[in-house]
Amino acid sequence: MTTNPIPQPHSGAIVSEGLMPPGTCVGLDAQFEAPGAKQPAPAIPRALRILLLDDDIHFAKALKQFFERMGHHPAVAHRGCEAMRLLEDQRFHVALVDIDLPDTTGFKVMADALVQGKLRGTKIIFCSGDGSEERVAMAGEFPGSRFLPKPFDLKDLSELIRQILQS
């Protein structure tokens, strides 16, 4: 007879590597706690309107759910043209912008929006898996913007949002 021990709380990461066939969707909705583990993401003091521009549909959905649980109002775009339409109709406190998009770059979208006056009061966080010095420098050319390398911890994202809203 084989017995399986009851899992004990632990901290760590779940990593998936390899190629998945097109159309494969993997989801994980779990909470892990352990003594001495990282504390939850710090609360942002008010409900924010947040533009999420990322071509990774699953990543954007996860971020949208995270922000909604925190009481914020995220709007998602997966292409630059979708983001520009959202910026036509709404003002955002924060824009979390992926740099590499299918139809353009996040830098171009934000530059166009800035020239058209659609970013008044919007704090920009550029994010990318490519954290090269060139990318970080380009992000720094936008007033008050920051660069956050992917992958990132949600606690770090929340803390960065708190910081840029105070600056």
C-alpha positions as CSV (number, residue, x, y, z in Angstrom):
1,M,0.0,0.0,0.0
2,T,1.3,3.4,-1.0
3,T,0.5,6.5,1.0
4,N,0.7,10.0,-0.2
5,P,1.8,12.6,2.4
6,I,-0.4,15.6,2.9
7,P,1.2,18.5,1.0
8,Q,2.8,21.1,3.3
9,P,2.7,24.8,2.7
10,H,5.8,26.0,0.8
11,S,7.0,28.9,-1.3
12,G,8.4,28.5,-4.7
13,A,7.6,28.7,-8.4
14,I,5.8,26.6,-10.9
15,V,7.6,26.6,-14.2
16,S,6.4,25.2,-17.5
17,E,8.8,24.7,-20.3
18,G,8.4,23.4,-23.8
19,L,6.1,23.9,-26.7
20,M,2.4,23.4,-26.5
21,P,0.2,22.7,-29.5
22,P,-1.8,25.7,-30.8
23,G,-5.0,26.2,-28.9
24,T,-3.7,24.7,-25.7
25,C,-4.8,26.7,-22.6
26,V,-3.3,26.0,-19.2
27,G,-4.6,27.8,-16.2
28,L,-3.6,27.8,-12.5
29,D,-5.6,29.5,-9.8
30,A,-4.0,28.8,-6.5
31,Q,-2.8,30.5,-3.4
32,F,0.4,29.4,-1.7
33,E,1.4,30.6,1.7
34,A,4.4,29.7,3.8
35,P,5.9,31.0,7.0
36,G,8.4,33.7,6.0
37,A,7.0,33.9,2.4
38,K,6.6,37.2,0.6
39,Q,3.8,39.4,1.9
40,P,0.9,40.1,-0.4
41,A,1.0,42.9,-2.9
42,P,0.7,46.3,-1.2
43,A,-2.7,47.9,-1.6
44,I,-2.9,50.9,-3.9
45,P,-4.8,53.6,-2.1
46,R,-7.6,54.3,-4.6
47,A,-9.4,52.7,-7.5
48,L,-7.4,53.3,-10.6
49,R,-8.2,53.1,-14.3
50,I,-5.5,51.0,-15.8
51,L,-4.7,50.4,-19.5
52,L,-3.2,46.9,-20.0
53,L,-1.6,46.7,-23.5
54,D,-0.1,43.2,-24.0
55,D,-0.5,40.8,-26.9
56,D,-0.3,37.8,-24.6
57,I,-4.0,37.1,-24.1
58,H,-3.5,34.9,-21.0
59,F,-1.1,37.2,-19.3
60,A,-3.3,40.2,-19.9
61,K,-6.3,38.3,-18.6
62,A,-4.4,37.3,-15.4
63,L,-3.4,41.0,-14.9
64,K,-6.9,42.1,-15.5
65,Q,-8.3,39.7,-12.9
66,F,-5.5,40.7,-10.4
67,F,-6.4,44.4,-10.7
68,E,-10.2,43.8,-10.6
69,R,-9.7,41.9,-7.3
70,M,-7.9,44.9,-6.0
71,G,-10.8,47.1,-6.9
72,H,-9.3,48.8,-9.9
73,H,-10.8,49.3,-13.4
74,P,-8.5,47.7,-16.0
75,A,-9.1,47.9,-19.7
76,V,-7.3,45.4,-22.0
77,A,-5.9,45.9,-25.5
78,H,-3.8,43.3,-27.4
79,R,-2.8,45.5,-30.3
80,G,-1.7,49.1,-30.6
81,C,-4.7,50.1,-32.6
82,E,-7.0,48.7,-29.8
83,A,-5.1,50.8,-27.2
84,M,-5.5,53.9,-29.3
85,R,-9.3,53.4,-29.5
86,L,-9.4,53.0,-25.7
87,L,-7.4,56.1,-25.2
88,E,-9.9,58.0,-27.4
89,D,-12.7,57.3,-25.0
90,Q,-11.0,57.1,-21.6
91,R,-8.3,58.6,-19.4
92,F,-6.1,56.2,-17.4
93,H,-4.1,56.7,-14.2
94,V,-1.6,54.0,-15.3
95,A,-0.7,52.3,-18.6
96,L,1.1,48.9,-18.4
97,V,2.5,48.6,-21.9
98,D,4.3,45.6,-23.5
99,I,6.9,46.8,-25.9
100,D,6.7,44.2,-28.6
101,L,3.3,44.0,-30.2
102,P,2.0,42.3,-33.4
103,D,1.2,45.5,-35.2
104,T,3.6,48.1,-33.7
105,T,5.6,48.7,-30.6
106,G,4.4,49.9,-27.2
107,F,6.9,52.8,-27.6
108,K,5.2,54.0,-30.8
109,V,1.7,53.7,-29.3
110,M,2.6,55.8,-26.3
111,A,4.5,58.3,-28.4
112,D,1.5,58.8,-30.7
113,A,-0.8,59.0,-27.7
114,L,1.5,61.6,-26.0
115,V,1.6,63.8,-29.2
116,Q,-2.2,63.6,-29.4
117,G,-2.6,64.7,-25.8
118,K,-4.2,61.4,-24.7
119,L,-1.8,60.7,-21.8
120,R,-2.4,63.7,-19.6
121,G,-1.8,62.4,-16.1
122,T,-1.1,58.8,-17.2
123,K,1.9,57.1,-15.7
124,I,3.5,54.6,-18.0
125,I,5.1,51.3,-17.1
126,F,6.8,49.6,-20.1
127,C,7.4,45.9,-19.7
128,S,9.3,43.4,-21.8
129,G,11.2,40.1,-21.5
130,D,14.0,42.0,-23.3
131,G,15.5,44.2,-20.5
132,S,18.4,45.5,-22.6
133,E,20.0,48.8,-21.7
134,E,18.6,50.2,-25.0
135,R,15.0,49.3,-24.0
136,V,15.3,50.7,-20.5
137,A,16.8,53.9,-22.0
138,M,14.0,54.2,-24.5
139,A,11.4,53.8,-21.8
140,G,13.1,56.6,-19.8
141,E,12.5,59.0,-22.7
142,F,8.8,59.2,-21.7
143,P,8.1,61.6,-18.9
144,G,7.7,59.8,-15.5
145,S,7.7,56.4,-17.1
146,R,9.4,53.2,-15.7
147,F,10.6,49.9,-17.1
148,L,9.7,46.6,-15.5
149,P,11.3,43.4,-16.9
150,K,9.2,40.3,-17.5
151,P,8.6,38.1,-15.7
152,F,7.7,40.2,-12.7
153,D,6.2,39.6,-9.3
154,L,2.8,41.2,-8.7
155,K,4.0,42.6,-5.5
156,D,6.8,44.4,-7.4
157,L,4.3,45.7,-9.9
158,S,2.0,47.0,-7.2
159,E,4.9,48.7,-5.4
160,L,6.0,50.3,-8.6
161,I,2.5,51.7,-9.3
162,R,2.4,53.1,-5.8
163,Q,5.8,54.8,-6.4
164,I,5.0,56.4,-9.7
165,L,1.6,57.7,-8.4
166,Q,3.5,59.4,-5.6
167,S,6.1,61.0,-8.0
